[in-house]
Amino acid sequence: MIIDVHGHYTTAPRGLQAYRGGQVGQLGRPSKGKPDITDDEIKKSIIDGQLKLQNDRGTDLALFSPTAGGMGHHFGNAMISKYWTETVNELIVRVVEMFPKNFIGVCQLPQSPGVSPANCAAELERCVNQYGFVACNLNPDPSGGYWTDPPVTDRYWYPLYEKMVELGVPAMIHVSASCNPNFHGTGAHYINGDTSVFMQCIQDPQLFKDFPTLKFVIPHGGGAIPYHWGRYRGIALDMGRGELDDFLMNNIYFDTCVYHQPGIETLFKSVPTKNILFASEMIGAVRSKDPKTGRHFDDTKQYLDALNLSAADQKLVYEDNAKVVYPRLKKALG
Ligand SMILES: [Zn+2]
């Protein structure tokens, strides 16, 4: 079985944007309302989009969440964020109910800059217990590129981690759109977010001592980390933390959303195979085909297959590691 742990509903029908646009007019007095999206529109968007690519590429199941760039936690206020988050999560529920073999839910959290992450617990619980979601996306920078909240290792975040541990769900660390013109969204802000959170966890290893079963998936191949593995190992050793493998790599995992062969090779040479989860993030950051190969950049399975991993290692990356990190996924698959 081939499980893609990183997919977003980037092809959502236009009615969702109309709903989001409507929130602008409600800034003073938000109300939840309902997006005007039919089941047929959802079906078409998936059949022509992610499902088609799953079939073309030979993958089986995607962990599916609302569009990351669209989370927009900076926008409006906590109430706007709550209604928007509930609405996009409910859209994922509709997709999963229509295509239960191909998608399983991962929720957005109703974050807002400066608002306690304790605020996210109820929506996480609703999505997990009521809808069978298996994880959440955690935005380490709800300000959208200005980093106004404490590092993810700060006790500020602990109420959310307590709920995650209680429910047995990991978080994918995932920033949203950038409001800072210095940082291109998918080209800089995403990779910054991935890299910065790993470094935060080196700086303050108390987090995983306090929550030994807490798990973070750092997407986009771990940002700059695998390429600079020696730098981070060295910094950690200089700080007296010991080896990364010993104090971080029972809690932190990387996906394979790296869009060229040398990058995937570096990932596998640097990071233990038990910490690598197959993912493509399709349809997402890079939608074109590589003119040199004629294949989509985000068809990451091609790079993995070209590694000629042993059958046992392939099974780890395509399936078994995901079942370790996402215990509710394992349970759902029986
Ligand atoms: Zn993503």
Residues whose N, C-alpha, C, O or C-beta is under 5 A from the ligand:
A	BS01	ZN	A68 E281
